[in-house]
Amino acid sequence: MESEKRIYTCELCGAEFETPGAKGGHKRAHQLKISREELLTELRRLASVSGRSPTTKMMDKRGAYSAACVKQRFGTWADALRAIGLPPNNRYDIPPTEVKEDIRTIATKLGRPPTSPEYREQGDFSVSHPF
């Protein structure tokens, strides 16, 4: 009985690979074709629609490129934000009212309070922050 081979498909162009490593190397080639200016333009767009410094989660969910691509090109996420004149978004003084409002927004979408995994996926803040 012959076992089925798993195929790994590039989400960007549809190319198929036999191993995750081969797919990863191929996807890296896509990243190298993206200019720094294109990445900065996308960061500016996300900042404009959100009204604040974009997060890595925001880029991965709503951006045209991955956060990993941005970090690879600029060294750190914070350096990419600084390149467009925005402050890094690792905040430690988040007012409880802002966190509660974020939870309420997700609860409204879900029709109930979010679980920790749901908040981790959809929320703007880390669930490890004390409230």
C-alpha positions in Angstrom: 0.0 0.0 0.0 1.5 3.3 -1.1 1.2 6.2 1.3 0.0 9.5 0.0 2.6 12.3 -0.2 1.6 15.6 1.3 1.8 18.5 -1.0 2.7 22.0 0.3 1.2 24.8 -1.8 2.5 28.4 -2.0 -0.4 30.7 -1.0 1.1 33.5 -3.2 1.4 31.8 -6.6 0.1 28.2 -6.2 3.4 26.4 -6.8 3.5 23.0 -5.2 6.3 21.4 -3.1 7.0 18.0 -1.5 8.5 19.5 1.7 7.7 22.5 4.0 11.4 23.5 3.6 11.1 23.7 -0.1 8.0 25.8 0.2 9.6 28.1 2.7 12.6 28.7 0.5 10.3 29.5 -2.4 8.2 31.9 -0.3 11.4 33.7 0.8 12.1 34.4 -2.9 8.7 36.1 -3.1 9.7 38.3 -0.1 12.9 39.3 -1.7 10.9 40.7 -4.7 9.0 43.1 -2.4 10.7 46.5 -2.1 11.2 48.3 1.2 9.1 51.1 -0.1 6.2 48.7 -0.9 6.3 47.5 2.7 6.4 51.0 4.1 3.5 52.0 1.9 1.5 49.1 3.3 2.4 50.0 6.9 1.3 53.6 6.2 -2.0 52.3 4.8 -2.6 50.1 7.9 -1.8 53.1 10.1 -4.2 55.2 8.2 -7.1 52.8 8.5 -6.5 51.9 12.1 -5.6 55.4 13.4 -2.5 54.0 15.2 0.8 52.2 14.7 0.0 48.9 13.0 0.7 45.7 14.9 2.3 42.5 13.5 -1.1 40.8 14.0 -2.8 43.5 12.0 -0.3 43.1 9.2 -0.8 39.3 9.1 -4.6 39.6 9.2 -5.3 42.7 7.1 -2.0 43.5 5.3 -0.8 42.7 1.8 2.4 41.2 3.2 3.4 39.2 6.2 4.9 40.7 9.4 7.8 38.2 9.0 8.6 39.8 5.7 8.7 43.3 7.2 10.9 42.1 10.1 13.2 40.4 7.8 13.6 43.5 5.6 13.9 46.0 8.5 15.5 43.9 11.3 12.6 44.6 13.7 9.0 45.6 13.6 9.8 48.7 15.7 12.5 49.7 13.1 9.9 49.5 10.3 7.5 51.6 12.3 10.2 54.2 13.0 11.0 54.3 9.3 7.5 55.7 8.6 7.7 58.1 11.6 5.5 56.1 14.0 6.3 55.0 17.5 6.8 51.3 18.3 3.6 49.8 19.6 4.9 47.7 22.5 3.0 49.5 25.2 3.0 48.5 28.9 0.8 51.3 30.2 -2.5 50.3 28.5 -5.4 51.8 30.4 -7.9 49.1 31.6 -10.7 51.0 29.8 -9.0 50.5 26.4 -8.6 46.8 27.0 -12.2 46.4 28.2 -13.4 48.3 25.1 -11.4 45.9 22.9 -12.9 42.9 24.6 -16.4 44.4 24.2 -15.8 44.9 20.5 -14.9 41.3 20.1 -17.8 40.1 22.3 -20.2 42.1 20.1 -18.9 40.4 17.0 -19.1 36.9 18.6 -22.4 37.5 20.5 -20.7 36.5 23.7 -17.5 37.2 25.7 -14.4 35.8 23.9 -12.4 32.9 25.2 -8.6 33.5 25.8 -7.8 31.8 22.4 -10.4 33.9 20.6 -9.1 37.1 22.2 -5.5 36.1 21.4 -6.5 35.7 17.8 -8.8 38.8 17.4 -7.7 41.2 20.2 -5.4 44.1 20.0 -3.6 43.3 23.2 -1.7 40.3 24.6 -3.7 38.1 27.0 -0.6 38.0 29.2 -1.0 41.6 30.2 -2.5 41.9 33.7 -5.8 43.8 33.7 
